Structure formats: structure tokens, C-alpha cells
Amino acid sequence: MSSLKNKIIRSGLNYKKEISILVIANVLLLLMIAAILYFYKIDVLIISTSVAFLVLFNFIYLSRYSSLIEKDKEENIKNFVSIFTFFRIYINNGYNVYTALKEIGAFANPYVMERLSELIHEIDNDKSVTPFIHFARSFDILIIEQLMINIYQMIDGGNNTSYLRQFELLFSKLSEESYEKEYTKKEKRLNTMTIFPLVASALLIVMICFGVVAIIGEMLNGI
């Protein structure tokens, strides 16, 4: 599977639809550029600006898939933290690992629910640590893999306090990292928003300068 196709599918979008939109958009842009060049004189500035705009459009359109994948990954990690908060509650109230894993499925989003269903199915057929590692790698974070290995150890250890304590430590660390990442993300978003007025002001100044230059040019041509 090609890298682009894989990214589109992982971002939850339809591959054929996305490619069709991209092709149609490029054709329309090329027709628009051709019309501009037909009705106006062929100018190096117009051609270079048009090519730059076309390249920029394609870059922005295609790069958004990585952003969507990263956003989904972050949402799934947040959901993992949320549902395993309930897992901790179930374990502390005497539930065994298998039952607790089945119970938390009710609080999972579709992606995490599917991974949990796969985990439970694999546990039924494989009593080793492999199903837990397989589940953890769906989130691509080392600490989640460590946490799931710890949960596997809790199966044999039961209510062994050392395993429970290790689970609490790992889960607390994961929760803190998740909240810190979310806080940093919101802070960056706010900082970005404060830049917009400055960018708008700069663009306004540039437009005014171009306007003044154009007026001066017309006055000089009239002399």
C-alpha cells in the first residue's frame, strides 16, 4: 500500500474520494491559471505566483492527513486514559483483570472498543503476554506497553500489592503526560491566535504600500 493511500485510510477518509477531489481541484486551478494567462499578457511574475500557489495548495491539502492521524492518535490516547481510570476502579473493587477489561468497553470510543474486543478475543485463545503487547502497540507509546505488561502480570499475581502499586505509578505517569500534552497544545493554539492580528496588520501595510506605489506610478505616467 502506498504511503499516501495508507495515510488517507489511517486518517479515516475515503481514498478514492480524496484523490478525486485533489484531481478536480488541480484541474480547476490549472484552468483558472490558463484563463488568466490568456486574457492578460504572459508575465513571469504571474506564472511564478500561479505555480507557487498550486504547489502550496497541494502541500497544504496533502499534509493535512498527517495532522488528522496525529489528532486521532491523541484522541485515542485520551480515551485510553479515561477508560483505564474505570479499569483501576474495577480492580480496586475486587474485579479480576479479564472482567474489568470487558466492563470498560462501554466507555471506549469506536477505535479503542475495537482494539479491546480484539484483546479479549486474543486472550481467550492465547494466555501469554502477546495479546496485551499487541493491544498496546495500537497506541504507539512505550508507557502504554509497559502498563499492559503490568496488567498481564496482575493476572497471575492477583491482588499482589507490588503489581497494583506499579500499575498506579505507570498510570499516573501516563495521565500526567497526557494532561501536560493537552495543556501545551492549548497554549500553543492561544499563542498562534495572538499572532493573527499582527499578520493582518502586516498584510494591510503591504497592501497600502502597493496602493501608494500604484498611485505614484500612475501620476508619473500622466506627467
C-alpha positions as CSV (number, residue, x, y, z in Angstrom):
1,M,0.0,0.0,0.0
2,S,1.4,3.4,-1.0
3,S,2.4,5.9,1.7
4,L,-0.3,8.4,0.6
5,K,-3.0,5.8,0.4
6,N,-2.0,4.4,3.9
7,K,-2.1,7.9,5.4
8,I,-5.6,8.7,3.9
9,I,-7.0,5.4,5.2
10,R,-5.4,5.9,8.6
11,S,-6.9,9.3,8.8
12,G,-10.4,7.8,8.4
13,L,-11.1,9.3,5.0
14,N,-12.1,7.6,1.7
15,Y,-9.1,7.2,-0.6
16,K,-10.9,7.4,-3.9
17,K,-12.9,10.4,-2.8
18,E,-9.9,12.3,-1.6
19,I,-7.9,11.6,-4.8
20,S,-10.9,12.7,-6.9
21,I,-11.2,16.0,-5.0
22,L,-7.5,16.6,-5.4
23,V,-7.5,15.9,-9.1
24,I,-10.6,18.1,-9.8
25,A,-9.2,21.0,-7.7
26,N,-5.9,20.9,-9.6
27,V,-7.7,20.8,-13.0
28,L,-9.8,23.8,-11.9
29,L,-6.8,25.7,-10.7
30,L,-4.9,25.0,-13.9
31,L,-7.9,26.2,-16.0
32,M,-8.0,29.3,-13.9
33,I,-4.3,30.0,-14.4
34,A,-4.7,29.3,-18.2
35,A,-7.6,31.8,-18.3
36,I,-5.5,34.5,-16.5
37,L,-2.6,34.0,-18.9
38,Y,-5.0,34.1,-21.9
39,F,-6.7,37.3,-21.0
40,Y,-3.6,39.0,-19.7
41,K,-0.2,39.2,-21.1
42,I,2.1,36.3,-20.2
43,D,4.2,37.6,-17.3
44,V,6.9,35.8,-15.4
45,L,5.5,37.1,-12.1
46,I,2.0,35.8,-12.9
47,I,3.4,32.4,-13.9
48,S,5.7,32.0,-10.9
49,T,2.9,33.2,-8.5
50,S,0.5,30.7,-10.1
51,V,2.9,27.8,-9.8
52,A,3.7,28.7,-6.2
53,F,0.0,28.8,-5.3
54,L,-0.6,25.5,-7.0
55,V,2.3,23.9,-5.1
56,L,1.2,25.5,-1.8
57,F,-2.4,24.2,-2.3
58,N,-1.2,20.6,-2.9
59,F,1.2,20.7,0.0
60,I,-1.5,22.0,2.5
61,Y,-4.1,19.6,1.2
62,L,-1.9,16.5,1.4
63,S,-0.1,17.5,4.7
64,R,-3.5,17.6,6.5
65,Y,-3.6,13.8,6.5
66,S,-0.7,13.6,9.0
67,S,-2.4,16.2,11.2
68,L,-5.6,14.1,11.1
69,I,-3.7,10.9,12.0
70,E,-1.9,12.7,14.9
71,K,-5.3,14.1,16.1
72,D,-6.9,10.7,16.1
73,K,-3.9,9.2,17.9
74,E,-4.1,11.9,20.6
75,E,-7.9,11.3,21.0
76,N,-7.4,7.6,21.3
77,I,-4.7,8.0,24.0
78,K,-7.0,10.4,25.9
79,N,-9.8,7.7,25.7
80,F,-7.3,5.1,26.8
81,V,-6.5,7.2,29.9
82,S,-10.2,7.8,30.5
83,I,-11.4,4.1,30.3
84,F,-8.4,2.8,32.3
85,T,-9.4,5.1,35.1
86,F,-12.5,2.9,35.3
87,F,-10.3,-0.2,35.0
88,R,-8.4,1.0,38.1
89,I,-11.7,1.4,39.9
90,Y,-12.9,-2.1,39.0
91,I,-9.6,-3.7,40.1
92,N,-9.7,-1.8,43.4
93,N,-13.3,-3.1,43.9
94,G,-12.2,-6.7,43.5
95,Y,-12.8,-7.4,39.8
96,N,-10.3,-9.6,38.0
97,V,-8.4,-8.3,35.0
98,Y,-10.5,-10.1,32.4
99,T,-13.8,-8.9,33.7
100,A,-12.5,-5.3,34.2
101,L,-11.3,-5.2,30.6
102,K,-14.7,-6.3,29.4
103,E,-16.5,-3.8,31.6
104,I,-14.5,-0.7,30.4
105,G,-15.5,-1.3,26.8
106,A,-18.8,0.5,27.5
107,F,-16.8,3.7,27.9
108,A,-14.5,3.3,24.9
109,N,-14.7,5.2,21.6
110,P,-15.1,3.1,18.4
111,Y,-11.4,2.6,17.7
112,V,-10.4,1.7,21.3
113,M,-13.5,-0.5,21.6
114,E,-12.4,-2.5,18.5
115,R,-8.9,-2.9,19.9
116,L,-10.4,-4.0,23.3
117,S,-12.6,-6.6,21.5
118,E,-9.5,-7.9,19.7
119,L,-7.6,-8.0,23.0
120,I,-10.3,-10.0,24.8
121,H,-10.7,-12.4,21.8
122,E,-6.9,-13.0,21.7
123,I,-6.8,-13.5,25.5
124,D,-9.4,-16.3,25.0
125,N,-7.0,-18.1,22.6
126,D,-3.6,-17.0,23.9
127,K,-2.8,-16.9,27.6
128,S,0.7,-15.3,27.1
129,V,1.6,-11.6,27.2
130,T,1.3,-11.3,23.4
131,P,-2.3,-10.1,23.2
132,F,-1.5,-7.3,25.7
133,I,1.6,-6.1,23.8
134,H,-0.4,-6.3,20.5
135,F,-3.1,-4.1,22.1
136,A,-0.6,-1.6,23.5
137,R,1.2,-1.2,20.1
138,S,-2.1,0.2,18.6
139,F,-1.3,3.4,20.6
140,D,2.4,3.5,19.7
141,I,3.5,4.7,23.2
142,L,6.1,2.8,25.2
143,I,4.5,3.6,28.6
144,I,1.2,2.0,27.5
145,E,3.1,-1.1,26.5
146,Q,4.7,-1.1,30.0
147,L,1.3,-0.6,31.5
148,M,-0.3,-3.5,29.6
149,I,2.6,-5.8,30.5
150,N,2.0,-4.9,34.2
151,I,-1.7,-5.7,33.7
152,Y,-0.8,-9.1,32.3
153,Q,1.4,-9.7,35.4
154,M,-1.6,-8.8,37.6
155,I,-3.5,-11.9,36.1
156,D,-1.1,-14.3,37.8
157,G,-0.4,-12.0,40.8
158,G,-4.0,-11.3,41.5
159,N,-4.2,-8.6,44.1
160,N,-0.5,-8.6,44.7
161,T,0.2,-5.1,46.1
162,S,3.5,-4.7,44.2
163,Y,1.7,-5.1,40.8
164,L,-1.1,-2.8,41.9
165,R,1.4,-0.2,43.1
166,Q,3.3,-0.4,39.8
167,F,0.1,0.0,37.9
168,E,-0.8,3.1,39.9
169,L,2.7,4.6,39.2
170,L,2.6,3.9,35.5
171,F,-1.0,5.0,35.0
172,S,-0.3,8.2,37.0
173,K,2.7,9.0,34.8
174,L,0.7,8.4,31.6
175,S,-2.2,10.6,32.9
176,E,0.2,13.4,33.7
177,E,1.9,13.2,30.3
178,S,-1.5,13.2,28.6
179,Y,-2.7,16.3,30.5
180,E,0.6,18.1,30.0
181,K,0.4,17.5,26.3
182,E,-3.1,18.7,26.1
183,Y,-2.2,21.8,28.1
184,T,0.8,22.6,25.8
185,K,-1.4,22.1,22.8
186,K,-4.0,24.6,24.0
187,E,-1.3,27.1,25.0
188,K,0.3,26.9,21.5
189,R,-3.2,27.4,20.0
190,L,-3.7,30.5,22.1
191,N,-0.2,31.8,21.2
192,T,-1.0,31.3,17.5
193,M,-4.2,33.2,17.8
194,T,-2.4,36.2,19.2
195,I,-0.2,36.3,16.0
196,F,-3.2,36.7,13.6
197,P,-3.8,40.4,14.4
198,L,-0.1,41.1,13.7
199,V,-0.2,39.2,10.4
200,A,-3.3,41.0,9.4
201,S,-1.7,44.4,10.2
202,A,1.4,43.5,8.2
203,L,-0.7,42.5,5.2
204,L,-2.7,45.7,5.5
205,I,0.5,47.7,5.5
206,V,1.8,45.8,2.4
207,M,-1.5,46.4,0.6
208,I,-1.3,50.2,1.4
209,C,2.3,50.3,0.2
210,F,1.3,48.7,-3.1
211,G,-1.6,51.1,-3.4
212,V,0.6,54.1,-2.8
213,V,3.2,52.8,-5.3
214,A,0.5,52.2,-7.9
215,I,-0.9,55.8,-7.5
216,I,2.6,57.3,-7.7
217,G,3.2,55.2,-10.9
218,E,0.0,56.5,-12.5
219,M,0.9,60.1,-11.6
220,L,4.3,59.7,-13.1
221,N,2.9,58.1,-16.2
222,G,0.5,61.0,-16.6
223,I,3.2,63.7,-16.5
